[in-house]
């Protein structure tokens, strides 16, 4: 039976051990990318504009960038977690404000190319990199509007988020539960978002296994069951 909730998974720094997009920019972009980054951090520009500026400072062929990505690894526990999602027919997808071509290459390296990816596009035309934003929204400054994407592909079902950074802040406010790392954990604590900090995907899988077992007896009771697996799991109920 397909579960009636959706798991939205960030990519850079969540599935991967390092932020791939940041690494590419730091390695290959000409001077000036730091200024764009600072404007983004200050909230002067959104990630869409920031990525346009930063990727415009890269003259390296796209094929070389993709080869560079081969040197990065993922949380090894994600391999088992992906199998768990398939086994229990839990709808899921990677929703990333990074680039599809990098995420696809990493997943292929681990035999995980079947996982849906919703991310920004990157192509090369006459030796020039072009950024594409198929999941952007007019009133959203991000390259990928994670809230819009999650709502569309979840078909209105509750969303459980797994993330780590600024691109996850908005969707965290709308998710029924959040697994967090790094900046996202701090954001959840500050803004009263129901969340559990996690070390690796073993933590997330342990929680979801208990949730699925409860829902087997009460298929429509996600919201009433959402807190049951938290017994024994370190989490932060920052809600007011």
C-alpha positions as CSV (number, residue, x, y, z in Angstrom):
1,X,0.0,0.0,0.0
2,X,1.3,3.4,-1.0
3,X,1.7,5.6,2.1
4,X,-0.4,8.8,2.2
5,X,2.5,11.2,3.0
6,X,5.4,12.5,1.0
7,X,9.1,12.7,1.9
8,X,10.9,15.7,0.5
9,X,14.7,15.3,0.6
10,X,17.3,18.0,0.2
11,X,20.4,17.1,-1.7
12,X,23.5,19.2,-1.1
13,X,24.8,18.7,2.5
14,X,21.9,16.4,3.3
15,X,22.3,13.3,1.0
16,X,25.9,14.4,0.1
17,X,28.5,14.8,2.8
18,X,29.5,18.2,1.4
19,X,27.6,20.9,-0.5
20,X,28.4,20.1,-4.2
21,X,27.1,23.4,-5.6
22,X,29.3,25.4,-3.2
23,X,32.3,23.2,-4.0
24,X,31.9,23.7,-7.7
25,X,31.6,27.5,-7.4
26,X,34.5,27.8,-5.0
27,X,36.7,25.7,-7.2
28,X,35.9,27.1,-10.7
29,X,34.3,30.5,-10.4
30,X,36.3,33.7,-11.1
31,X,36.6,36.3,-8.4
32,X,33.3,38.0,-7.6
33,X,31.3,34.9,-6.5
34,X,31.9,35.8,-2.8
35,X,30.2,39.2,-3.2
36,X,27.1,37.4,-4.7
37,X,27.2,34.9,-1.9
38,X,27.2,37.7,0.7
39,X,24.2,39.5,-0.9
40,X,22.3,36.2,-0.7
41,X,23.3,35.6,2.9
42,X,22.1,39.2,3.7
43,X,18.8,38.6,1.9
44,X,19.4,41.3,-0.7
45,X,19.0,38.7,-3.5
46,X,17.5,35.3,-3.7
47,X,19.2,32.1,-4.6
48,X,18.0,32.3,-8.2
49,X,19.9,35.5,-8.8
50,X,22.8,34.4,-6.8
51,X,23.3,31.2,-8.8
52,X,22.9,33.2,-12.1
53,X,25.7,35.5,-11.0
54,X,28.0,32.8,-9.6
55,X,27.6,30.3,-12.5
56,X,28.2,33.2,-14.9
57,X,31.7,33.5,-13.5
58,X,32.6,29.9,-14.5
59,X,34.3,29.3,-17.8
60,X,35.1,25.6,-17.3
61,X,33.3,23.2,-19.6
62,X,30.3,21.5,-18.1
63,X,31.7,18.1,-18.7
64,X,34.7,19.0,-16.5
65,X,32.4,20.2,-13.8
66,X,30.5,17.0,-13.8
67,X,33.7,15.0,-13.7
68,X,34.7,17.0,-10.6
69,X,31.5,16.0,-8.9
70,X,32.6,12.4,-9.1
71,X,35.0,13.1,-6.2
72,X,32.2,13.6,-3.7
73,X,30.4,11.0,-1.6
74,X,27.0,10.6,0.0
75,X,25.8,9.5,3.5
76,X,26.2,5.8,3.2
77,X,23.1,5.2,5.2
78,X,21.1,6.8,2.4
79,X,21.6,3.7,0.3
80,X,19.5,1.6,2.8
81,X,17.1,4.5,3.3
82,X,16.4,4.6,-0.4
83,X,15.7,0.9,-0.4
84,X,13.3,1.4,2.6
85,X,11.3,4.0,0.8
86,X,10.9,1.7,-2.2
87,X,10.0,-1.3,-0.1
88,X,7.3,0.5,1.8
89,X,6.1,2.5,-1.2
90,X,6.6,5.8,0.4
91,X,6.3,8.7,-2.1
92,X,9.5,10.7,-2.2
93,X,11.7,12.9,-4.2
94,X,14.8,15.0,-4.1
95,X,13.9,18.7,-4.1
96,X,17.1,20.7,-4.5
97,X,18.1,24.3,-5.1
98,X,21.3,23.0,-6.6
99,X,21.7,21.6,-10.1
100,X,20.0,18.5,-11.6
101,X,23.1,17.5,-13.6
102,X,25.3,17.2,-10.5
103,X,22.7,15.4,-8.4
104,X,22.0,13.0,-11.3
105,X,25.7,12.1,-11.6
106,X,26.1,11.5,-7.9
107,X,23.0,9.2,-7.8
108,X,24.2,7.3,-10.8
109,X,27.5,6.6,-9.1
110,X,25.6,4.9,-6.4
111,X,23.0,3.1,-8.5
112,X,20.2,5.4,-7.3
113,X,19.2,7.0,-10.6
114,X,15.6,6.0,-10.1
115,X,15.0,8.6,-7.5
116,X,13.1,11.6,-8.8
117,X,15.1,14.9,-8.9
118,X,13.5,18.4,-8.9
119,X,16.4,20.9,-9.3
120,X,17.8,23.7,-11.3
121,X,19.0,23.1,-14.8
122,X,22.5,23.8,-16.2
123,X,23.5,23.5,-19.9
124,X,26.3,24.7,-22.1
125,X,25.8,26.8,-25.2
126,X,28.7,27.8,-27.4
127,X,31.0,27.3,-24.4
128,X,28.9,29.4,-22.1
129,X,27.1,28.0,-19.1
130,X,23.3,28.7,-18.9
131,X,21.3,28.4,-15.8
132,X,17.7,27.2,-16.1
133,X,15.0,27.4,-13.4
134,X,12.0,25.1,-14.4
135,X,10.8,25.0,-10.8
136,X,10.9,28.7,-10.0
137,X,7.9,30.9,-9.1
138,X,7.4,34.5,-9.8
139,X,6.8,35.5,-6.2
140,X,9.6,33.3,-4.8
141,X,13.3,34.4,-4.9
142,X,14.6,30.8,-4.9
143,X,15.8,28.9,-8.0
144,X,13.5,26.1,-6.9
145,X,10.4,27.0,-5.0
146,X,10.4,23.9,-2.7
147,X,7.0,24.7,-1.3
148,X,5.4,24.7,-4.7
149,X,7.1,21.6,-5.9
150,X,6.4,19.6,-2.8
151,X,2.7,20.6,-2.8
152,X,2.4,19.6,-6.5
153,X,4.0,16.2,-6.3
154,X,2.6,15.3,-2.9
155,X,-0.9,15.9,-4.3
156,X,-1.8,17.8,-1.2
157,X,-0.7,15.0,1.2
158,X,1.3,15.9,4.3
159,X,5.0,16.5,3.7
160,X,7.9,15.3,5.9
161,X,11.1,17.2,5.2
162,X,14.7,16.1,5.4
163,X,17.1,19.1,5.0
164,X,20.0,21.1,6.3
165,X,20.1,24.7,5.1
166,X,18.6,28.0,4.0
167,X,16.8,26.6,1.0
168,X,14.7,24.5,3.4
169,X,13.5,27.3,5.7
170,X,10.3,28.1,3.9
171,X,9.2,24.5,3.3
172,X,10.0,23.6,6.9
173,X,7.3,25.9,8.0
174,X,4.7,24.0,6.0
175,X,5.9,20.4,6.7
176,X,4.2,18.3,9.3
177,X,7.6,17.2,10.6
178,X,11.2,18.1,9.8
179,X,14.5,16.2,10.1
180,X,17.2,18.8,10.3
181,X,20.9,19.5,10.3
182,X,23.1,22.5,10.6
183,X,21.4,25.9,9.8
184,X,18.0,24.3,9.4
185,X,18.2,23.0,13.0
186,X,19.0,26.5,14.3
187,X,16.1,27.9,12.2
188,X,13.6,25.4,13.5
189,X,14.6,26.1,17.1
190,X,14.3,29.8,16.6
191,X,11.0,29.7,14.8
192,X,9.1,27.1,16.7
193,X,9.2,24.4,13.9
194,X,8.5,20.8,15.0
195,X,11.8,18.9,14.2
196,X,14.4,16.3,15.1
197,X,18.1,16.9,14.5
198,X,19.6,13.8,12.8
199,X,23.1,12.5,12.4
200,X,22.5,10.3,9.3
201,X,19.7,8.6,7.4
202,X,19.7,5.7,9.9
203,X,18.0,8.1,12.3
204,X,15.4,9.0,9.8
205,X,14.7,5.5,8.7
206,X,14.2,4.4,12.4
207,X,11.6,7.0,12.8
208,X,9.7,6.3,9.6
209,X,9.7,2.6,10.2
210,X,7.8,3.1,13.5
211,X,5.5,5.7,11.8
212,X,4.6,3.3,9.0
213,X,3.9,0.5,11.5
214,X,1.5,2.7,13.3
215,X,-0.2,3.8,10.1
216,X,-0.7,0.2,9.0
217,X,-3.4,0.0,11.7
218,X,-4.6,3.5,11.1
219,X,-3.9,4.4,7.5
220,X,-5.5,7.9,7.6
221,X,-4.1,8.8,11.0
222,X,-0.8,10.4,10.0
223,X,-1.3,13.6,12.0
224,X,-2.4,11.6,15.1
225,X,0.5,9.2,14.7
226,X,3.2,11.7,13.8
227,X,4.5,12.0,17.4
228,X,4.3,8.4,18.4
229,X,7.7,7.3,16.9
230,X,9.3,10.3,18.7
231,X,9.3,8.3,21.9
232,X,13.0,7.5,22.4
233,X,14.1,9.9,19.6
234,X,15.7,13.1,20.6
235,X,13.6,15.8,19.0
236,X,12.7,19.5,19.5
237,X,9.1,20.4,20.0
238,X,9.6,24.2,19.6
239,X,5.9,24.9,18.8
240,X,4.1,27.4,20.8
